[in-house]
Amino acid sequence: MDLWDQLLMGFATAVTPINLLWCFVGCAVGTAVGVLPGIGPAVAVAMLLPITTKVDATASMIFFAGIYYGAMYGGSTTSILLNTPGETGSMITAMEGNKMAKSGRAGAALATAAIGSFVAGTIATVLVTLFAPLLANFAVRLGPPEYFCLMLLAFTTVSAVLGSSTLRGMVALFIGLATGLIGMDQITGVARYTGGVPELLDGIEIVLVAVGLFAVGESLYAVLYEGGTGETRNKLSRVHMGKDDWRRSWPAWMRGTFIGFPFGVIPAGGSEIPTFLSYATEKKLARGENLGQFGTTGAIEGVAGPEAANNAAITATLIPLLTLGIPTSNTAAILLGAFQNYGIQPGPQLFTTSAALVWALIASLYIGNVMLLILNLPLVGLWVKLLKIPKPHLYAGILIFATVGVYGMRQSSFDLVLLYAIGLVGVVMRRYDFPTAPVVVGMILGPLAEAQLRNALSIGEGKWGVFLERPMSATLLGVVVAVLVLPRLIRMVRSSR
């Protein structure tokens, strides 16, 4: 009962008028931040950190948490309607959601994203409440070999599942891995593959590549190959989910939640890996007509699962942050700074020394999820009206939106040149049926995988056998081999009959 008493105490604090107001403002700001590509919750929280000098600790942490998970809700809106992911965690949503929008099912895509986010966020919050210390203790036991094998699994599943062929998927992945190597070496500090261009020393922004490949590439491809007529993009069949949409969505929400949650707990997890793994899972499980919708007219499972995984992972990042003081994302790192501004150090003692703040924060997650659902569902009808804009105006708006968003990141004209160069690469990839998502996966996870590989080899004193000596990493390697080999063996057996 002690746990429930503390949670009730947290609700008593969170439902005070001033804290409810901060929660609502945080959710609204977060939704807006998610819609705008290039800003992101980390930048928004960093810009608003000065309020910690004026606002009570509990109120400001509730506000920042609202921005954090509100941004995940908002990111799905432009991903689905405009193929412009506001956050890297929304890239998979863009892939299937935008195809659903083009086939007149934008309302169903937006609804399943909002409801899936609510379901996943609520379940993940319950799990945070019940299992925070236990899961954090398990996560600490994982070392560099396990993290590297986990990322290797993400590489193989994404490359094998996305696109029309594994070879094209692998080529796209290696383009992303090569792009991720540009900049300063993380360990030696030596500049790599910069070509003497000073702007490349810090590497290429992931959001810039995502916006270039998806938004700019989509717009340029439409202009060059589909023509720019004045007709509307799509005929909208309905605004809300039908019975079949509900039947197909709820299992995907559940699977996505339980795929995403563990990745938020582990350091170096993030929301990108679980969204791709969730998509891979949904595509593998789809059969018949449902499978045929993936990559063509858009499969609702391809939106529901990844959105749930994304929000579950985001909520779970609070576990290592609160119980260990370990941030597993950029935004969590800035939240750690906000705690320290108040003289509070997250860690094993936090639940004792600042129990009122922690439980009020956890209670605010339940309230914030309800607020976001109420905020987002009524807006579905409003958002889908964007699809009635004529093609030339819509694509011009997307290009302006992408340009302003990317320029706002670093106020660099070089970034704009890079954005449109990457957009042209996106056009070529789409023209020749190369999937673009593995490029971004390679960019995000490549540098992390490289660092974990080097650390693992240091632990093993240069011996590659370190990956086979540890049970967890050996198991993950076995799964990687199975993903690459089993589908081919099954095809060979079927063809020999």
C-alpha positions in Angstrom: 0.0 0.0 0.0 3.0 2.3 0.5 3.4 2.6 -3.2 -0.2 3.5 -3.8 -0.1 6.0 -0.9 2.8 7.8 -2.5 1.1 7.8 -5.9 -2.1 9.3 -4.4 0.1 11.9 -2.6 1.6 12.6 -6.0 -1.9 13.1 -7.6 -2.8 15.4 -4.7 0.1 17.6 -5.7 -0.3 17.3 -9.5 -4.0 18.2 -9.5 -3.5 21.6 -7.8 -4.6 24.3 -10.2 -1.1 25.8 -10.8 0.4 22.3 -11.6 -2.5 21.4 -13.9 -2.0 24.7 -15.7 1.8 24.0 -16.1 1.0 20.4 -17.3 -1.5 21.7 -19.9 0.9 24.4 -21.2 3.7 21.9 -21.4 1.5 19.5 -23.4 0.4 22.3 -25.8 3.9 23.6 -26.3 5.2 20.0 -26.8 2.5 19.3 -29.4 3.5 22.5 -31.3 7.2 21.6 -31.0 6.6 18.1 -32.4 4.8 19.5 -35.4 7.7 21.8 -36.3 10.7 19.9 -37.8 14.1 21.0 -36.6 13.1 22.2 -33.1 12.5 19.1 -31.1 11.8 18.7 -27.3 15.5 18.9 -26.3 15.9 22.4 -27.9 12.5 23.6 -26.5 13.4 22.4 -22.9 16.9 23.9 -23.2 15.4 27.3 -24.3 13.0 27.3 -21.4 15.5 26.2 -18.7 15.8 29.8 -17.4 12.3 29.4 -15.9 13.9 27.2 -13.2 15.0 30.4 -11.4 11.4 31.6 -11.1 9.2 28.5 -10.9 8.7 25.9 -8.2 10.7 22.7 -8.8 7.7 20.4 -9.1 5.8 22.8 -11.4 8.8 23.2 -13.8 9.5 19.5 -14.0 5.8 18.8 -14.8 6.0 21.5 -17.5 9.2 20.0 -19.0 7.8 16.5 -18.9 4.7 17.8 -20.7 6.9 19.2 -23.5 8.8 15.9 -23.7 5.9 13.6 -24.3 3.7 16.2 -26.1 6.4 16.5 -28.8 6.0 12.8 -29.5 2.2 13.3 -30.1 2.8 16.3 -32.3 5.5 14.7 -34.4 3.0 12.2 -35.8 0.8 15.0 -37.3 3.2 16.4 -39.9 4.6 12.9 -40.5 1.3 11.6 -41.6 -0.1 14.6 -43.5 3.1 16.1 -45.0 5.7 13.2 -44.8 7.8 15.6 -42.7 8.9 14.0 -39.4 9.2 16.6 -36.7 11.3 14.0 -34.7 13.4 11.0 -35.7 11.1 8.8 -33.7 8.3 9.7 -36.1 10.1 8.6 -39.3 8.3 5.2 -39.5 5.0 7.0 -38.9 5.8 9.1 -42.0 6.4 6.0 -44.1 3.0 4.3 -43.6 0.9 7.2 -42.3 1.6 9.4 -45.3 0.6 6.6 -47.7 -2.6 6.2 -45.7 -3.2 10.0 -46.1 -2.7 9.8 -49.8 -5.2 7.0 -50.1 -7.8 9.1 -48.2 -7.4 7.6 -44.7 -5.6 10.5 -43.0 -8.2 10.6 -40.2 -7.8 7.0 -39.3 -4.0 7.4 -39.3 -4.1 10.4 -37.0 -6.6 8.8 -34.7 -4.6 5.5 -34.3 -1.5 7.6 -33.7 -3.2 9.7 -30.9 -5.0 6.7 -29.3 -1.9 4.5 -29.6 0.2 7.2 -28.0 -2.3 7.4 -25.1 -2.5 3.7 -24.6 1.3 3.2 -24.7 2.0 6.2 -22.5 -0.5 5.1 -19.9 0.7 1.5 -19.8 4.3 2.7 -19.7 3.5 5.1 -16.8 1.9 2.2 -14.9 5.1 0.2 -15.5 7.3 3.1 -14.4 5.2 3.3 -11.2 5.6 -0.4 -10.4 9.0 -1.4 -11.7 11.3 1.6 -11.9 14.0 0.4 -9.5 13.9 -3.2 -10.7 14.2 -2.4 -14.4 17.0 0.2 -13.8 19.0 -2.4 -11.9 18.8 -4.9 -14.8 19.7 -2.2 -17.4 22.9 -1.4 -15.5 24.1 -5.0 -16.0 24.2 -4.6 -19.8 27.6 -3.7 -21.2 29.0 -2.5 -24.5 28.9 -6.1 -26.2 25.2 -6.3 -25.5 24.5 -2.8 -26.8 26.5 -3.3 -30.0 24.6 -6.6 -30.7 21.3 -4.9 -30.0 22.2 -2.2 -32.6 23.4 -4.9 -35.0 19.9 -6.5 -34.7 18.3 -3.1 -35.4 20.4 -2.8 -38.6 19.6 -6.2 -39.9 15.9 -6.1 -39.2 15.4 -2.7 -40.7 17.4 -3.4 -43.8 15.8 -6.8 -44.3 12.2 -5.6 -43.8 12.1 -2.1 -45.5 12.2 -1.8 -49.2 11.6 -4.2 -52.0 14.8 -6.2 -51.5 17.3 -6.9 -48.7 20.2 -5.8 -51.0 18.7 -2.3 -51.5 18.0 -2.0 -47.8 21.6 -2.9 -47.0 22.9 -0.3 -49.5 20.7 2.4 -48.0 21.9 1.3 -44.5 25.6 1.6 -45.5 24.9 5.1 -47.0 23.6 6.1 -43.6 26.5 4.4 -41.7 29.0 6.3 -44.0 27.2 9.6 -43.4 27.3 9.0 -39.7 31.1 8.7 -39.8 31.5 12.3 -41.1 32.8 14.7 -38.4 35.1 14.4 -35.4 36.0 10.9 -34.2 34.4 10.4 -30.8 37.4 8.9 -29.1 40.5 10.3 -30.9 39.1 13.7 -31.9 40.4 13.4 -35.4 38.4 14.9 -38.3 37.0 12.2 -40.6 35.6 12.5 -44.2 35.0 16.3 -43.9 36.8 17.2 -47.1 38.3 20.2 -45.4 34.8 21.7 -44.9 34.7 23.3 -41.4 30.9 23.0 -41.2 31.2 19.2 -41.3 33.4 19.0 -38.2 30.4 18.6 -36.0 28.9 16.0 -38.3 25.6 16.2 -40.2 22.4 16.8 -38.2 20.1 13.8 -38.2 16.9 15.9 -38.4 18.4 17.6 -41.4 18.9 14.3 -43.2 15.4 13.1 -42.2 13.7 16.2 -43.4 15.8 16.2 -46.6 15.1 12.6 -47.5 11.4 12.6 -46.5 10.0 16.1 -47.0 12.3 17.7 -49.6 12.7 14.4 -51.5 9.0 13.8 -51.5 8.2 17.3 -52.8 10.9 17.3 -55.5 9.9 13.8 -56.6 6.2 14.9 -57.0 7.3 17.9 -59.0 9.7 16.0 -61.3 7.8 12.7 -61.8 4.1 13.2 -60.8 3.5 16.7 -62.2 2.0 19.6 -60.4 -1.7 19.7 -61.2 -4.1 22.0 -59.3 -6.2 19.1 -58.0 -6.4 18.1 -54.4 -4.0 15.3 -53.3 -6.6 12.9 -52.0 -10.2 12.1 -51.5 -10.9 11.8 -47.8 -13.1 8.8 -47.0 -13.6 9.4 -43.3 -12.1 11.3 -40.4 -12.2 8.6 -37.7 -11.3 4.9 -37.3 -13.7 2.3 -38.5 -14.3 -1.1 -36.9 -11.6 -2.9 -39.0 -9.1 -0.1 -38.1 -9.8 -0.7 -34.4 -9.5 -4.5 -34.8 -6.1 -4.1 -36.5 -4.8 -1.3 -34.3 -5.2 -2.6 -30.7 -2.8 -5.6 -31.0 -0.2 -3.4 -32.7 -0.6 -0.8 -29.8 0.1 -3.6 -27.3 3.0 -5.1 -29.1 4.5 -1.6 -29.7 4.2 -0.7 -26.1 6.1 -3.8 -24.9 8.7 -3.4 -27.6 9.3 0.3 -26.8 9.3 0.2 -23.0 12.6 -1.7 -22.5 14.4 0.5 -24.9 13.6 3.6 -22.9 15.1 1.9 -19.8 18.5 1.0 -21.2 21.2 3.6 -21.7 21.8 4.1 -25.5 18.3 2.9 -26.1 16.3 5.8 -27.6 13.0 5.7 -29.5 14.4 5.0 -32.9 15.3 1.3 -32.5 12.0 0.2 -31.0 9.9 2.1 -33.7 11.8 0.3 -36.5 11.6 -3.1 -34.7 7.9 -2.5 -34.1 7.4 -1.8 -37.8 9.4 -4.9 -38.7 7.3 -7.0 -36.3 4.0 -5.7 -37.7 5.1 -6.3 -41.3 6.2 -9.8 -40.5 2.9 -10.6 -38.8 0.7 -9.1 -41.5 -1.0 -11.5 -43.9 -2.9 -11.3 -47.2 -4.5 -8.0 -48.0 -3.1 -6.4 -44.9 0.5 -7.2 -45.9 -0.2 -5.8 -49.4 -1.0 -2.4 -47.9 2.5 -2.0 -46.5 4.4 0.4 -48.7 1.5 0.9 -51.1 -1.8 2.3 -49.7 -0.5 2.4 -46.1 -1.1 -0.2 -43.4 -2.7 1.1 -40.2 -0.5 -1.4 -38.1 2.5 0.4 -39.5 1.4 3.6 -37.8 -0.2 2.1 -34.6 2.7 -0.1 -33.5 5.6 2.4 -34.1 3.7 5.3 -32.5 3.0 3.1 -29.4 6.6 2.0 -29.3 7.8 5.6 -29.6 5.7 6.9 -26.7 6.4 3.9 -24.4 10.1 4.4 -24.9 9.9 8.1 -24.2 8.0 7.5 -20.9 10.4 4.8 -19.9 13.4 7.1 -20.1 12.3 8.5 -16.7 13.3 5.2 -15.1 17.1 5.5 -15.5 16.9 9.3 -15.2 15.1 9.2 -11.8 16.6 6.1 -10.3 20.2 6.2 -11.5 20.7 9.8 -12.7 21.5 8.4 -16.2 19.9 10.3 -19.1 19.2 8.0 -22.1 18.3 10.8 -24.6 19.2 14.4 -25.3 16.0 15.7 -23.6 16.6 13.5 -20.6 20.1 15.0 -20.3 18.6 18.5 -20.3 16.0 17.4 -17.7 18.9 16.2 -15.6 20.4 19.7 -15.8 17.0 21.2 -14.7 17.0 18.9 -11.6 20.6 20.1 -10.8 19.5 23.7 -11.2 17.3 23.1 -8.1 20.2 21.4 -6.2 18.5 17.9 -6.8 20.6 15.0 -7.9 18.6 12.1 -9.5 19.8 8.7 -8.3 18.9 5.9 -5.9 18.2 8.3 -3.1 15.8 10.5 -5.0 12.7 8.5 -4.1 13.6 9.2 -0.5 14.9 12.7 -0.5 12.5 14.3 -3.0 9.6 11.8 -2.9 6.9 14.5 -3.2 8.4 15.8 -6.5 9.0 12.4 -8.0 5.5 11.1 -7.3 3.9 14.4 -8.5 5.9 14.0 -11.7 4.8 10.4 -12.2 1.2 11.4 -11.5 1.4 14.2 -14.0 2.3 11.6 -16.7 -1.2 10.1 -16.2 -2.9 13.5 -16.3 -0.7 14.7 -19.3 -1.6 11.6 -21.4 -5.4 12.3 -20.9 -4.8 16.0 -21.7 -2.9 15.1 -24.9 -5.7 12.7 -26.1 -8.3 15.4 -25.4 -6.1 18.0 -27.1 -5.3 15.9 -30.2 -8.4 13.8 -31.1 -10.8 16.8 -31.7 -8.1 18.4 -34.0 -8.0 15.4 -36.3 -10.8 16.9 -38.5 -8.9 20.2 -38.6 -5.6 18.7 -39.5 -6.9 16.6 -42.4 -8.2 19.8 -44.1 -4.5 20.3 -45.0 -5.0 17.6 -47.5 -7.5 19.7 -49.5 -4.8 22.2 -50.3 -3.9 21.9 -54.1 -0.6 20.0 -54.8 1.5 23.0 -56.0 0.6 25.1 -52.9 1.1 22.1 -50.5 4.5 21.1 -51.8 5.7 24.7 -51.9 4.5 25.0 -48.2 6.4 21.8 -47.3 9.6 23.1 -48.9 9.2 26.4 -47.0 8.4 24.6 -43.8 11.4 22.3 -44.1 13.8 25.2 -45.1 12.8 27.4 -42.2 12.9 24.5 -39.7 16.4 23.4 -40.8 17.8 27.0 -41.0 16.4 27.5 -37.5 18.6 24.8 -36.1 22.0 26.5 -36.6 21.2 29.5 -38.8 23.6 28.1 -41.3 23.3 28.6 -45.1 25.5 25.5 -45.6 22.8 23.4 -43.9 20.3 24.6 -46.5 22.6 23.6 -49.4 23.1 20.2 -47.7 19.3 19.9 -47.2 18.6 20.2 -50.9 21.5 18.0 -51.9 20.1 15.3 -49.6 16.7 16.0 -51.0 18.0 15.2 -54.5 19.6 12.0 -53.2 16.1 11.2 -51.8 14.6 11.7 -55.3 17.2 9.3 -56.8 16.6 6.7 -54.1 12.8 6.9 -54.5 13.1 6.8 -58.3 15.1 3.5 -58.1 13.1 2.0 -55.3 15.8 2.3 -52.5 14.2 2.7 -49.0 15.2 5.9 -47.3 14.5 4.9 -43.7 17.7 2.7 -43.3 19.8 5.8 -44.2 18.6 7.6 -41.1 18.8 4.4 -39.0 22.5 4.1 -40.0 23.2 7.7 -39.2 21.5 7.6 -35.8 22.9 4.2 -34.6 26.2 4.1 -36.6 28.2 6.4 -34.3 26.7 4.7 -31.2 27.4 1.2 -32.5 31.0 2.2 -33.3 31.6 3.6 -29.8 30.1 0.4 -28.2 32.1 -1.8 -30.6 35.4 -0.1 -29.5 34.4 -0.3 -25.9 33.5 -4.0 -26.2 36.9 -4.8 -27.9 38.7 -2.8 -25.1 36.9 -5.0 -22.5 37.9 -8.1 -24.5 41.5 -6.9 -24.9 41.1 -6.8 -28.7 39.4 -10.3 -28.9 36.2 -10.6 -31.0 35.3 -13.6 -28.9 34.0 -11.2 -26.2 30.6 -11.1 -28.1 30.3 -14.9 -27.8 31.4 -15.2 -24.2 28.5 -13.2 -22.8 25.1 -15.0 -22.9 23.0 -11.9 -23.8 25.3 -10.7 -26.6 25.6 -14.3 -28.0 21.8 -14.7 -28.0 21.4 -11.4 -29.9 24.0 -12.5 -32.5 22.0 -15.7 -32.9 18.9 -13.7 -33.6 20.8 -11.5 -36.1 21.9 -14.6 -38.0 18.4 -16.0 -37.9 16.9 -12.8 -39.4 19.4 -12.9 -42.3 19.4 -16.6 -43.0 16.0 -18.1 -42.0 13.9 -16.3 -44.7 16.2 -17.5 -47.4 16.2 -21.1 -46.1 12.4 -21.0 -45.9 12.2 -19.8 -49.5 14.7 -22.5 -50.7 12.6 -25.2 -49.0 9.4 -23.9 -50.5 10.9 -23.7 -54.0 12.3 -27.3 -53.8 8.9 -28.7 -53.2 
